[in-house]
Amino acid sequence: MTLHPVPSLPPKERLILDLLITQSGPLFGLQLVALSDGALKRGTVYVTLGRMEAKGFVRSEQEAIRPGAIGLPRRLYYPTPLGERVLRAWSLMARELLPEMQT
């Protein structure tokens, strides 16, 4: 019998999905940092978002450039239906099968 490891959703990815789902509308990376109460850092949030986008958990689009704006346009992040299902499945598994992992 082959044992398979319990699938995981890293804490940062869980937090990002939770924030994107519970907030109304898309969020910028720095908004996620601000809403995380110190759990997400400026230096890693975009790396994590990039990894999540590659997995299909989030999607992003570039903010429309405003007349007279200085600097690069920001990216807006949205949860995907897959990301929402993954978070629901992980939460259910953690609640039902792994009560010691309650978040």
ZIZIMO-V849553 format. One record per helix or strand of 3 or more residues. SS is the DSSP state (h for helix, s for strand). FROM is the first residue (numbers start at 0). TO is the last residue. Records with the same first field share a line. If there is no record, write none. Layout:
# ZIZIMO-V849553
SS: FROM-TO, FROM-TO
This chain:
# ZIZIMO-V849553
h: 10-21, 28-34, 41-54, 80-95, 98-100
s: 57-61, 74-78
